Amino acid sequence: MHSTLIVARMAIESSRDVARLFGEFDDTDMPHRMGTRRRQLFSYRGLYFHLQDFAADDGGSRIQEAKDDPRFVGISADLKPFIEAYDPATWRSPADAMATRFYHWEAGA
């Protein structure tokens, strides 16, 4: 499984609105279209963590294909009042907010 973790800033009182927006988005076929297997959202002291798991590492090609879909564009716009780039000076796309995994362990079969 391939995972991505996006880090941004979010006021804790926005968590319900953000969860609602993703709930509506995830009730569509968009997660399947993007290859998303699981999405988890976390907050900690003004930080927002968006962990997304994918079935296989396809190099992000499924997300690239879906990024022009009006629903993808729409949720990005709908989240703007609630989610702020961790470093606005360097943010150009979600790739600029992705954490780098430096250790991984999982239980054997």
C-alpha positions in Angstrom: 0.0 0.0 0.0 1.2 3.5 -0.8 0.5 6.3 1.6 0.7 10.1 1.5 0.6 12.5 4.4 -0.2 16.2 3.8 0.6 18.6 6.6 -1.1 22.0 6.8 -2.6 24.4 9.3 -6.2 24.3 10.5 -8.1 25.8 13.4 -9.5 23.0 15.6 -13.0 24.5 15.3 -12.9 23.8 11.6 -12.6 20.0 12.0 -16.3 19.4 11.7 -16.6 21.4 8.5 -13.5 19.7 7.0 -14.8 16.3 8.0 -18.2 17.1 6.5 -16.7 18.2 3.2 -14.6 15.0 2.9 -17.5 12.9 3.9 -19.5 14.3 1.0 -16.6 13.9 -1.3 -15.9 10.3 -0.2 -19.6 9.4 -0.8 -19.0 9.9 -4.5 -16.9 7.7 -6.9 -14.0 10.0 -6.6 -12.0 8.0 -4.0 -12.2 4.9 -6.3 -11.3 7.0 -9.3 -8.2 8.4 -7.5 -7.3 4.9 -6.1 -7.9 5.9 -2.5 -8.3 3.0 -0.2 -8.5 4.9 3.1 -8.4 8.5 4.3 -7.7 9.7 7.8 -7.7 13.3 9.0 -5.9 14.4 12.2 -5.4 17.6 14.0 -2.8 18.6 16.6 -2.3 22.1 18.0 -3.3 24.0 14.9 -1.8 21.5 12.5 -3.8 19.4 10.0 -2.7 15.9 8.9 -4.3 14.2 5.9 -3.2 10.6 5.6 -4.4 8.9 2.4 -3.7 5.3 1.6 -3.7 3.9 -1.9 -3.9 0.3 -3.1 -0.7 0.4 -5.1 1.9 3.0 -6.0 0.9 4.1 -9.5 3.1 7.2 -9.3 0.1 9.3 -8.7 -1.2 8.9 -12.2 -4.8 8.2 -11.1 -4.8 11.4 -9.0 -3.3 13.4 -12.0 -6.1 12.1 -14.1 -8.8 13.0 -11.6 -7.4 16.5 -10.6 -9.4 18.3 -13.4 -12.7 16.7 -12.3 -15.1 19.4 -11.1 -15.6 17.5 -7.8 -11.8 17.5 -7.1 -11.5 21.2 -8.0 -14.6 21.9 -5.9 -13.4 20.3 -2.7 -10.1 22.1 -3.1 -12.0 25.4 -3.2 -14.4 24.4 -0.4 -11.4 23.6 1.9 -9.6 26.9 1.4 -11.5 28.8 4.2 -10.4 26.0 6.6 -7.0 24.7 5.5 -4.0 26.9 5.2 -0.6 25.9 3.7 2.0 25.0 6.3 4.4 27.3 4.5 2.5 29.7 2.2 5.8 31.0 0.7 6.7 27.6 -0.7 3.3 26.0 -1.4 2.3 25.6 -5.1 0.5 22.2 -4.9 -0.4 19.5 -2.4 3.0 17.9 -3.3 4.7 20.9 -1.5 2.9 19.9 1.7 3.6 16.2 1.7 5.7 14.8 4.6 8.6 12.4 3.8 8.4 9.0 5.4 11.8 8.1 6.9 10.8 4.9 8.7 8.3 2.1 8.1 7.4 -1.1 9.9 4.5 -3.5 9.5 3.5 -6.8 11.0 4.3 -9.9 8.9 1.6 -12.1 7.6 
